[in-house]
Amino acid sequence: MTSPARNAAVTRKTNETDVTLSLNLDGTGTNSISTGIGFLDHMLDLFGKHSLIDLRVQAEGDLHIDAHHTVEDVGLVLGQALREALGDKRGISRYGHAYVPMDEALARAVVDFSGRPHLVWNAHFEMPRLGTMETELLREFFQAVTNAAQANVHIHVLYGDNSHHQAEACFKAFARAVRMAVSVDPRTADQIPSTKGALDG
């Protein structure tokens, strides 16, 4: 008996952005990413590689204004694709967590695909920008993913001095936590991991 494909493709087109994203939860971390924001491309590549999610992202946005709309909308589309690919979440582990170091920095991420969106973000970056992307948009990205995925996400930079290292540790830890949470537990492959019998909020 083969498992159902856990894939999703989502497009979001507004007056501000045009984003197309597809993913495969059971991939190998093969990525093709182009958002027009170099640092975001780098972070999404890390996410795909360390979550083992095959990820395709093509985004065009009003970068002549700033990166905000593009970063937020890519986060929304990623979250929506995660939610759609998980379906009714039958058989998944549901919870995931990871600590990831990046040189002097250490980040922790904890994820619950509970159906109830909530982000706890505890990170401060000394650098106002990384490449062309404002570091305050890192929170906006994860807020958008959290809302659209209907997940409970806690991300904490425990320490670090280099803003790039801190951000990289966040994305890698989130990726590893998602990888754990979406994995199928063969002991409960036909069950929804909730005493309520549903994970839709």
C-alpha positions, 0 to 999 in steps of 0.5 A: 500500500502506497502513501498518498502524495503529500504535495501542494502548489499555491499561487498568490497574485496581488497588486503587490506580489506574484508568488508561485510555490510548490512543495513535496513534504517527502522530498530530498531537499531539492530547491529552486528559489527566486524571490528577488531578495538574495538573503531570503533565497538563501534562507529558503534554500536552507529551509528546504535542505534541512527539512528535506522538503522539495521546494520551488518558489518563484516570486516577483514583488514591489521591491522598488518600495521595499522587501516587506510585501514579498517576504510576507507573501512568500511566508503566507504561500509557504504556510498555505502549502504546508497546510494543504500538503498535510491534509487532515494530518492523519499519521503525522508526528504533529510536534517537532523541535530542534536546537541548531548552532551556527558558529557562536549562535544557537537557536531553538524552534518548536512546532505544533501543527495544531490548527491554532496559529500562534507565534512566539518570537524571541530574537534580536538582531544587531544588524538592521539589514542582511543584504537588502532585507531588513532583519525585522522582516524575519519575524514577519515571515515567520508570522505569515507562515504560522498564520497560514499553516495554522501552526503553533511556532516558538523560535528563540535565539538563545545567544549569538553575536553575528546577525547572519548566523542567528538568522541562519540558525533560526531557519535551520532549527525551524526546518528541522522542527518541521521535518520532525513534525510532518514525519509519519509515525507508522504506529499511528499512520491511520490516526489523527494525532489529537484526542479531539479527533481533528486538528483544524483549530 
